């Protein structure tokens, strides 16, 4: 730990369970969702679109070459341009022409179908987040919601062995339905999972001791001000107030250090788990193809293995995570009406955040955009590599391994970078760590560095030789992207956890997931529209560049210090969620005192 203090046994076991769940669910993020499912659904949808055209489908140039025939009026994948129609000229030269955009039933482009399904999945995610997000703050719903959603998502992922059963690709739609269900379940599970983080941070020795010191200082100040008399008078009151303020500032600094450490370690273990699951699935998929199985079956089995991984290690995690119960839900929200509470609490929460902590609202809006950017990069990259750089399954496998491996290493190195910026200052009664580089500063730097990837891809609009025109460029940028991605996700989560009012962990992380996983509807929607009308992936890079650079610049200028202080250490009547003149506490937004007790 950053403070060097030993962890209590219960907290240590809980942290193990928390890290293990990231290790488990990252099999979907890094393996099934990032590699196997997009390739499988896109290939099946494309095959079915060609099947609908019947005899008009050209043969591949490779098949004609194997048969000893002239390679003309055939399909060939050209590195940097993707599939083109090749025509042999009389002088021995070749003419390359772009293909007509393929259409599925309803006139949708096959690759647009995949991105449309992803956009729909995160739309349903957003609805689910609001509906169940507040449940984690009451009763035993925190752990129960995690177990149910994670188990359902893992089992659904296992069903990806079914779509390849139809050789004409006509079950492509089932692949789309399954990704919608699995994505929703995954997102809901992460809402409940993330709601553990602020609670564990507050239970860390470095934080809990400082909170005790601040409480003692407040009690001393109250006793002295209420006792009257005494020689010290106002000077004693001022000293007590100064001590309390210092203790609360020290607590906030310790929470930032511990929160970024826990979040960074969880992110790193997630990438290790995703990489291990991806490697295992790829080895089995390549072995199946080598043994004569179809590529579709190999991709389906690879996706299903990720579901098995998620389920098995999820069970291990559940055995270590405690229930972390909250108070009972308000009387008016018992039974089925409990599902309405999330919508009312979310509306109330958004209104109060906007009214009382405008910088927090601005951060949510910025996070909506830049998380959409790097989430869409991960989704687009694998299809860009396959379609426009003509990468084989083995090359795609290599690319897919590079990103999570570098993300795990990058997350650790960025955590060490931030740790080296920490300086220690003596404080009575404990020593406090303060970081020169805040969570926000590291996040902003990561975003600017991530923007170099789409920027370099946009160079390809003006050059046929470089600017993501070759496979070697993509390998280099995969290393760069992975090294920045793990850190950006970890510090984004850590920064947000600092902004959460006491007692509202679950519903605030539901908002976080709406702007995180839920935000990625925008990138897939843009990609879907671009592909529908151009049939090319490269123009999507323009959107990705804008989505990274502008939010990073605005976030750099955003001052969150007062919002963090008010959220984690509110004075009476001054918290982000308390002290309104209206009766919002009646709608389930109150109960802060009871929830604070439940955290101990």
C-alpha positions in Angstrom: 0.0 0.0 0.0 1.1 3.6 -0.6 1.3 4.3 3.2 3.1 1.1 4.1 0.5 0.3 6.7 -0.7 -3.3 7.0 -4.2 -4.0 5.7 -6.9 -5.5 8.0 -7.6 -9.2 7.0 -11.2 -8.5 6.0 -10.2 -5.6 3.7 -7.3 -7.6 2.2 -9.7 -10.4 1.3 -12.2 -7.9 -0.1 -9.6 -6.3 -2.2 -8.5 -9.7 -3.5 -12.1 -10.4 -4.6 -12.4 -7.0 -6.2 -9.2 -7.5 -8.2 -10.3 -11.0 -9.2 -13.6 -9.8 -10.7 -11.7 -7.4 -12.9 -9.5 -10.4 -13.8 -12.7 -12.3 -14.7 -14.8 -9.8 -16.6 -11.9 -8.6 -18.7 -12.1 -11.8 -20.6 -15.1 -10.3 -22.3 -13.6 -6.8 -22.7 -10.3 -8.0 -24.1 -11.1 -11.3 -25.8 -14.7 -11.9 -26.8 -15.9 -8.3 -27.1 -12.7 -6.9 -28.7 -11.7 -9.7 -31.0 -13.9 -12.8 -31.5 -17.4 -11.4 -31.5 -16.7 -8.5 -33.9 -14.8 -10.7 -36.3 -17.4 -13.4 -36.2 -20.5 -11.2 -36.5 -18.9 -9.1 -39.3 -17.8 -12.2 -41.2 -21.2 -13.8 -41.0 -23.1 -10.7 -41.9 -20.8 -10.1 -44.9 -21.1 -13.7 -46.0 -24.9 -13.5 -45.8 -24.9 -10.2 -47.8 -22.8 -11.9 -50.5 -25.1 -14.9 -50.4 -28.1 -12.7 -51.1 -26.4 -11.6 -54.3 -26.0 -15.2 -55.5 -23.9 -15.6 -58.7 -22.9 -11.9 -58.8 -20.3 -12.5 -56.1 -16.7 -12.4 -57.7 -14.2 -15.1 -56.9 -11.1 -14.3 -54.9 -7.9 -13.8 -56.9 -6.2 -16.4 -54.7 -8.7 -19.0 -55.8 -8.1 -18.2 -59.5 -4.4 -18.3 -59.0 -4.7 -21.8 -57.3 -6.7 -22.9 -60.3 -4.1 -21.5 -62.8 -6.6 -19.0 -64.3 -6.1 -15.4 -65.1 -6.6 -13.1 -62.1 -9.3 -10.7 -63.5 -12.7 -9.6 -62.2 -11.7 -11.1 -58.8 -11.5 -9.9 -55.2 -8.2 -9.1 -53.6 -7.4 -7.4 -50.2 -4.8 -4.7 -50.8 -2.9 -3.5 -47.7 -4.0 0.1 -46.9 -7.0 0.0 -49.2 -8.9 -3.2 -48.2 -10.9 -5.3 -50.6 -10.8 -4.2 -54.3 -12.1 -5.6 -57.6 -9.0 -6.5 -59.7 -9.3 -6.3 -63.5 -6.3 -7.5 -65.7 -5.5 -5.2 -68.6 -4.1 -6.3 -72.0 -0.7 -4.8 -71.3 -0.3 -6.9 -68.1 -1.1 -4.2 -65.7 -4.0 -4.3 -63.2 -6.9 -1.9 -62.5 -8.3 -1.7 -59.0 -11.9 -0.6 -58.4 -13.8 -0.2 -55.2 -16.6 -2.7 -54.5 -20.2 -1.7 -54.3 -21.4 -1.4 -50.6 -23.0 -4.7 -49.6 -26.5 -4.7 -48.1 -28.3 -6.9 -45.6 -32.1 -7.1 -45.3 -33.3 -3.6 -44.6 -30.4 -2.0 -46.7 -27.9 -2.0 -43.8 -24.2 -2.5 -44.5 -22.8 -5.7 -42.8 -20.2 -3.9 -40.7 -22.7 -1.2 -39.9 -24.9 -3.9 -38.5 -22.2 -4.8 -35.9 -21.8 -1.2 -34.8 -25.5 -0.7 -34.7 -25.9 -3.6 -32.4 -23.1 -2.2 -30.1 -24.9 1.2 -30.1 -28.2 -0.5 -29.2 -26.5 -2.5 -26.5 -25.3 0.6 -24.7 -28.6 2.3 -25.1 -30.2 -0.6 -23.2 -27.2 -0.4 -20.8 -28.1 3.2 -20.0 -31.7 2.2 -19.2 -30.5 -0.7 -17.0 -27.9 1.5 -15.2 -30.6 4.0 -14.2 -33.1 1.3 -13.2 -30.8 -0.8 -11.0 -28.0 1.7 -10.2 -29.4 2.9 -6.9 -30.1 -0.6 -5.6 -26.5 -1.1 -4.5 -27.0 1.6 -1.8 -29.7 -0.4 0.0 -30.0 -3.8 1.6 -27.9 -6.6 0.2 -28.4 -5.6 -3.4 -24.8 -4.6 -4.0 -23.4 -8.1 -4.0 -26.6 -9.7 -5.2 -26.8 -7.5 -8.2 -23.2 -8.2 -9.1 -23.6 -12.0 -8.9 -26.8 -12.1 -10.9 -25.7 -9.8 -13.7 -22.2 -11.3 -14.1 -23.5 -14.9 -14.1 -26.1 -14.1 -16.7 -23.7 -12.2 -19.0 -21.1 -15.0 -18.8 -23.7 -17.7 -19.7 -25.0 -15.7 -22.6 -21.4 -15.3 -23.9 -21.1 -19.1 -23.9 -23.9 -19.3 -26.5 -21.6 -17.9 -29.3 -21.0 -21.5 -30.3 -24.5 -21.4 -31.9 -24.4 -18.8 -34.7 -21.7 -20.5 -36.8 -24.1 -23.5 -37.2 -25.5 -21.9 -40.4 -22.9 -21.9 -43.2 -24.7 -19.2 -45.2 -24.3 -16.8 -42.3 -28.0 -16.4 -41.8 -27.7 -16.5 -38.0 -25.7 -13.3 -38.0 -28.6 -11.6 -36.3 -28.3 -14.0 -33.3 -24.7 -12.8 -32.9 -26.1 -9.3 -32.7 -28.7 -10.2 -30.1 -26.2 -12.0 -27.9 -23.8 -9.1 -27.9 -26.6 -6.8 -26.8 -27.6 -9.0 -23.8 -24.0 -9.7 -22.8 -23.0 -6.1 -23.0 -25.9 -5.0 -20.8 -25.2 -7.7 -18.2 -21.5 -6.8 -18.1 -22.2 -3.1 -17.7 -24.7 -3.6 -14.9 -22.2 -5.9 -13.1 -19.5 -3.2 -13.3 -21.9 -0.7 -11.7 -22.2 -2.9 -8.6 -18.5 -3.8 -8.8 -17.3 -0.2 -8.9 -19.5 0.8 -6.0 -17.2 -1.2 -3.7 -14.2 1.2 -4.4 -15.1 4.2 -2.3 -16.0 2.0 0.6 -12.7 0.1 0.5 -10.8 3.4 0.2 -12.5 4.7 3.3 -11.7 1.5 5.2 -8.0 1.7 4.4 -5.9 2.4 7.5 -4.3 5.6 6.0 -7.8 7.0 5.5 -9.7 5.7 8.5 -7.1 7.0 10.9 -7.2 10.5 9.4 -11.0 10.4 9.4 -10.9 9.6 13.1 -8.5 12.4 13.7 -10.8 14.9 11.9 -13.8 13.6 13.9 -11.9 14.1 17.2 -10.8 17.6 16.2 -14.4 18.4 15.3 -15.6 17.1 18.7 -12.9 19.1 20.5 -13.9 22.2 18.7 -17.6 21.7 19.5 -16.8 21.0 23.1 -14.7 24.1 23.5 -17.1 26.4 21.7 -20.0 25.0 23.7 -18.2 25.1 27.1 -17.7 28.9 27.1 -15.2 30.7 29.4 -11.6 29.6 29.6 -8.5 31.7 29.0 -7.9 30.6 25.4 -11.2 31.8 24.0 -11.3 32.5 20.3 -7.6 31.4 19.9 -8.4 27.9 21.1 -11.4 27.7 18.7 -9.3 28.9 15.8 -6.6 26.3 16.6 -9.2 23.5 16.8 -10.8 24.6 13.5 -7.4 24.8 11.8 -6.6 21.3 13.0 -9.9 19.9 11.8 -9.5 21.6 8.4 -5.9 20.2 8.1 -7.1 16.8 9.0 -9.8 16.8 6.4 -7.4 18.0 3.8 -5.0 15.3 4.7 -7.8 12.7 4.5 -8.7 13.9 1.0 -5.1 13.6 -0.1 -4.9 10.1 1.4 -8.1 9.1 -0.3 -6.7 10.2 -3.7 -3.5 8.2 -3.2 -5.3 5.0 -2.0 -8.1 5.3 -4.5 -5.7 5.6 -7.5 -3.6 2.7 -6.1 -6.6 0.4 -5.7 -8.1 1.4 -9.1 -4.7 1.1 -10.9 -4.1 -2.4 -9.4 -7.6 -3.5 -10.3 -7.1 -2.2 -13.9 -3.7 -4.0 -14.1 -5.2 -7.3 -12.9 -8.0 -6.8 -15.4 -5.6 -6.6 -18.3 -3.6 -9.6 -17.0 -6.8 -11.6 -16.9 -8.0 -10.4 -20.3 -4.6 -11.2 -21.8 -4.5 -14.7 -20.3 -8.1 -15.4 -21.5 -7.3 -14.0 -24.9 -4.1 -16.0 -25.2 -5.9 -19.3 -24.2 -8.8 -18.6 -26.6 -6.4 -17.7 -29.5 -4.3 -20.9 -29.0 -7.4 -23.0 -29.2 -8.9 -21.1 -32.1 -5.7 -21.4 -34.2 -5.4 -25.1 -33.3 -9.0 -25.6 -34.5 -8.3 -23.9 -37.8 -5.1 -25.9 -38.3 -7.0 -29.1 -37.7 -9.5 -28.1 -40.5 -12.3 -26.5 -38.6 -13.9 -23.4 -40.1 -12.8 -20.0 -39.0 -16.3 -19.2 -37.9 -16.4 -22.2 -35.5 -13.0 -21.2 -34.2 -14.2 -17.7 -33.5 -17.4 -18.9 -31.9 -15.5 -21.3 -29.6 -13.0 -18.5 -28.7 -15.9 -16.2 -27.7 -17.5 -19.0 -25.6 -14.3 -19.7 -23.8 -14.2 -16.1 -22.6 -17.7 -16.6 -21.2 -16.4 -19.7 -19.3 -13.4 -17.7 -18.0 -15.7 -14.9 -16.8 -18.0 -17.4 -15.0 -15.3 -19.4 -13.3 -13.2 -16.6 -11.9 -16.4 -14.6 -11.2 -17.4 -17.3 -8.7 -14.0 -17.1 -7.1 -14.4 -13.4 -6.7 -17.9 -13.7 -5.3 -16.6 -15.9 -2.5 -14.3 -13.1 -1.3 -16.5 -10.0 -1.7 -18.6 -9.2 1.4 -22.3 -8.0 0.9 -21.5 -4.5 2.1 -25.2 -3.9 3.0 -26.8 -0.5 3.2 -29.9 0.7 5.0 -33.4 -0.5 4.0 -34.9 1.3 1.0 -37.4 4.1 1.8 -40.9 2.8 2.7 -42.4 4.3 -0.5 -40.0 2.2 -2.7 -40.6 -1.3 -1.3 -41.4 -4.1 -3.6 -41.7 -3.5 -7.4 -41.5 0.2 -6.9 -37.9 -0.2 -5.9 -37.1 -0.2 -9.6 -38.5 3.3 -10.0 -36.3 4.7 -7.3 -33.2 4.7 -9.6 -34.9 7.0 -12.1 -36.1 9.4 -9.4 -32.7 9.3 -7.6 -30.9 9.8 -10.9 -33.0 12.8 -11.8 -32.6 14.3 -8.3 -28.9 13.5 -8.4 -28.3 15.2 -11.8 -30.3 18.2 -10.6 -28.3 18.6 -7.4 -24.9 17.9 -9.0 -25.7 20.6 -11.6 -26.9 23.0 -9.0 -24.3 22.4 -6.2 -21.3 20.9 -8.0 -21.1 22.3 -11.5 -17.5 21.1 -12.1 -18.7 17.5 -11.3 -21.4 17.8 -14.0 -18.8 19.2 -16.4 -16.5 16.3 -15.7 -19.4 13.8 -16.4 -20.0 15.5 -19.8 -16.3 15.4 -20.7 -16.0 11.8 -19.6 -19.0 11.0 -21.8 -17.0 12.2 -24.9 -13.4 11.0 -24.2 -14.3 7.6 -22.9 -16.4 7.2 -26.0 -13.3 8.0 -28.0 -10.9 5.4 -26.6 -13.7 2.7 -26.3 -14.5 3.2 -30.0 -10.8 3.0 -30.9 -10.6 -0.4 -29.4 -13.6 -1.6 -31.3 -12.7 0.0 -34.7 -9.1 -1.1 -34.6 -9.7 -4.9 -35.0 -12.0 -4.3 -38.0 -9.7 -1.7 -39.5 -6.8 -4.2 -39.3 -8.9 -6.9 -40.9 -10.6 -4.9 -43.6 -8.2 -2.2 -44.7 -4.8 -3.7 -43.7 -5.7 -7.3 -44.8 -4.4 -8.9 -41.6 -4.7 -12.6 -41.2 -6.1 -14.4 -38.2 -2.6 -15.0 -36.8 -1.7 -11.3 -37.3 -4.9 -10.2 -35.7 -4.2 -12.5 -32.8 -0.7 -10.9 -32.4 -2.3 -7.5 -32.4 -4.9 -8.5 -29.9 -2.3 -9.8 -27.5 -0.1 -6.7 -27.8 -2.8 -4.2 -26.6 -3.8 -5.8 -23.2 -0.2 -6.8 -22.5 1.0 -3.2 -23.0 -2.1 -1.9 -21.1 -1.2 -4.1 -18.0 2.5 -2.9 -18.2 1.5 0.7 -18.9 -1.0 0.8 -16.0 1.7 -0.4 -13.7 4.4 2.0 -15.0 2.0 5.0 -14.8 1.1 4.0 -11.2 4.9 3.9 -10.4 5.3 7.3 -12.1 2.6 8.8 -9.9 4.0 7.0 -6.8 7.4 8.6 -7.5 5.7 12.0 -7.5 4.5 11.5 -4.0 6.2 13.3 -1.2 5.6 12.7 2.5 4.8 15.4 5.0 4.7 14.9 8.8 1.2 15.2 10.2 0.0 14.6 13.7 -1.2 11.9 14.4 -0.2 10.1 11.1 2.1 10.7 8.2 0.3 11.8 5.0 1.2 11.2 1.4 0.6 14.0 -1.2 1.1 13.5 -4.9 2.5 16.3 -7.1 0.7 14.6 -10.1 -3.0 14.4 -9.3 -5.3 11.8 -10.8 -6.7 14.5 -13.1 -3.2 15.6 -14.3 -2.3 12.0 -15.2 -5.6 11.5 -17.0 -5.2 14.6 -19.1 -1.7 13.6 -20.1 -2.9 10.1 -21.1 -5.7 11.6 -23.2 -3.4 13.8 -25.2 -1.0 10.9 -25.8 -3.9 8.7 -26.9 -5.0 11.2 -29.5 -1.8 10.6 -31.4 -3.2 7.3 -32.7 -6.2 8.8 -34.7 -4.0 11.8 -35.6 -1.5 9.5 -37.3 -4.3 7.6 -39.0 -5.7 10.9 -40.4 -2.3 11.4 -42.1 -3.3 8.5 -44.3 -5.8 10.7 -46.0 -3.0 12.6 -47.6 -0.4 9.8 -48.2 -0.5 6.3 -49.8 2.7 5.3 -48.1 2.3 6.0 -44.3 -0.4 7.1 -41.9 -1.8 3.7 -40.9 -1.2 2.4 -44.4 1.0 -0.6 -43.3 0.8 -3.4 -40.8 4.0 -2.4 -39.1 2.6 1.0 -38.2 -0.4 -0.6 -36.6 1.8 -2.8 -34.5 3.7 0.2 -33.2 0.5 2.1 -32.4 -1.0 -0.9 -30.7 1.9 -0.7 -28.2 1.3 3.0 -27.8 -2.5 2.7 -27.4 -2.2 -0.1 -24.8 0.4 1.7 -22.7 -2.0 4.7 -22.4 -5.4 3.0 -22.3 -5.0 1.1 -19.0 -3.8 4.2 -17.2 -6.6 6.4 -18.7 -9.3 4.0 -17.5 -7.8 3.6 -14.1 -7.3 7.3 -13.3 -10.7 8.2 -14.8 -12.3 5.8 -12.4 -10.1 7.0 -9.4 -10.9 10.6 -10.2 -14.6 10.0 -10.3 -14.6 8.1 -7.0 -13.2 11.2 -5.4 -16.3 13.1 -6.5 -18.9 10.7 -5.0 -20.9 12.0 -2.1 -20.9 9.7 1.0 -23.8 7.2 0.8 -24.4 7.5 -3.0 -21.7 5.1 -4.3 -23.9 2.8 -6.4 -26.1 5.4 -8.1 -23.2 7.7 -8.8 -21.3 4.9 -10.4 -24.4 4.1 -12.4 -24.0 7.7 -13.8 -20.3 6.9 -14.3 -21.2 3.8 -16.3 -23.7 5.7 -18.4 -21.0 8.1 -19.4 -18.4 5.3 -19.7 -19.9 2.1 -21.2 -23.1 4.0 -22.0 -21.3 6.8 -23.9 -19.9 4.4 -26.4 -23.1 4.4 -28.3 -22.0 7.6 -30.0 -18.8 6.2 -31.5 -20.4 3.0 -32.8 -23.3 5.1 -34.2 -20.9 7.5 -36.0 -18.9 4.4 -37.3 -22.2 2.8 -38.4 -23.2 5.8 -40.4 -19.8 6.3 -42.0 -19.6 2.6 -43.0 -23.2 2.7 -44.3 -22.4 5.4 -46.8 -18.7 4.9 -47.5 -17.9 1.3 -46.8 -14.6 2.5 -45.2 -13.4 2.6 -41.6 -10.7 5.3 -41.9 -13.1 8.4 -41.9 -14.1 7.4 -38.4 -10.6 8.4 -37.2 -11.6 12.1 -37.6 -14.3 11.7 -35.0 -12.0 9.9 -32.7 -9.4 12.6 -32.9 -11.9 15.3 -32.0 -13.3 13.1 -29.2 -9.9 12.9 -27.5 -8.3 16.3 -28.0 -11.1 18.7 -27.1 -12.2 17.0 -23.8 -8.6 16.7 -22.7 -8.0 20.4 -23.1 -11.3 21.3 -21.3 -10.6 18.9 -18.5 -7.1 20.4 -18.0 -8.8 23.8 -17.3 -11.5 22.3 -15.0 -10.9 22.9 -11.3 -12.3 19.9 -9.3 -10.7 20.6 -5.9 -13.7 22.1 -4.2 -16.0 19.5 -5.6 -13.8 16.7 -4.3 -13.6 18.3 -0.8 -17.4 18.9 -0.6 -18.2 15.4 -1.8 -16.0 13.3 0.5 -16.0 15.6 3.6 -19.3 17.6 3.6 -20.0 19.9 6.6 -23.4 19.8 8.0 -25.9 21.0 5.4 -23.2 21.6 2.7 -22.9 18.2 1.0 -23.5 17.9 -2.7 -26.6 15.7 -2.0 -27.8 17.5 1.1 -29.1 20.9 2.2 -31.5 21.7 -0.6 -34.5 23.9 0.2 -36.9 21.5 -1.3 -38.0 18.1 0.0 -35.7 16.0 -2.2 -34.7 13.8 0.7 -38.2 12.2 0.6 -37.5 10.7 -2.8 -34.8 8.4 -1.6 -32.0 10.8 -2.0 -31.5 11.2 1.7 -30.4 8.9 4.4 -26.8 10.0 4.3 -26.3 9.6 8.0 -27.6 6.0 8.0 -25.5 5.1 5.0 -22.4 6.6 6.5 -22.9 4.4 9.5 -23.3 1.4 7.2 -19.9 2.1 5.7 -18.1 1.5 9.0 
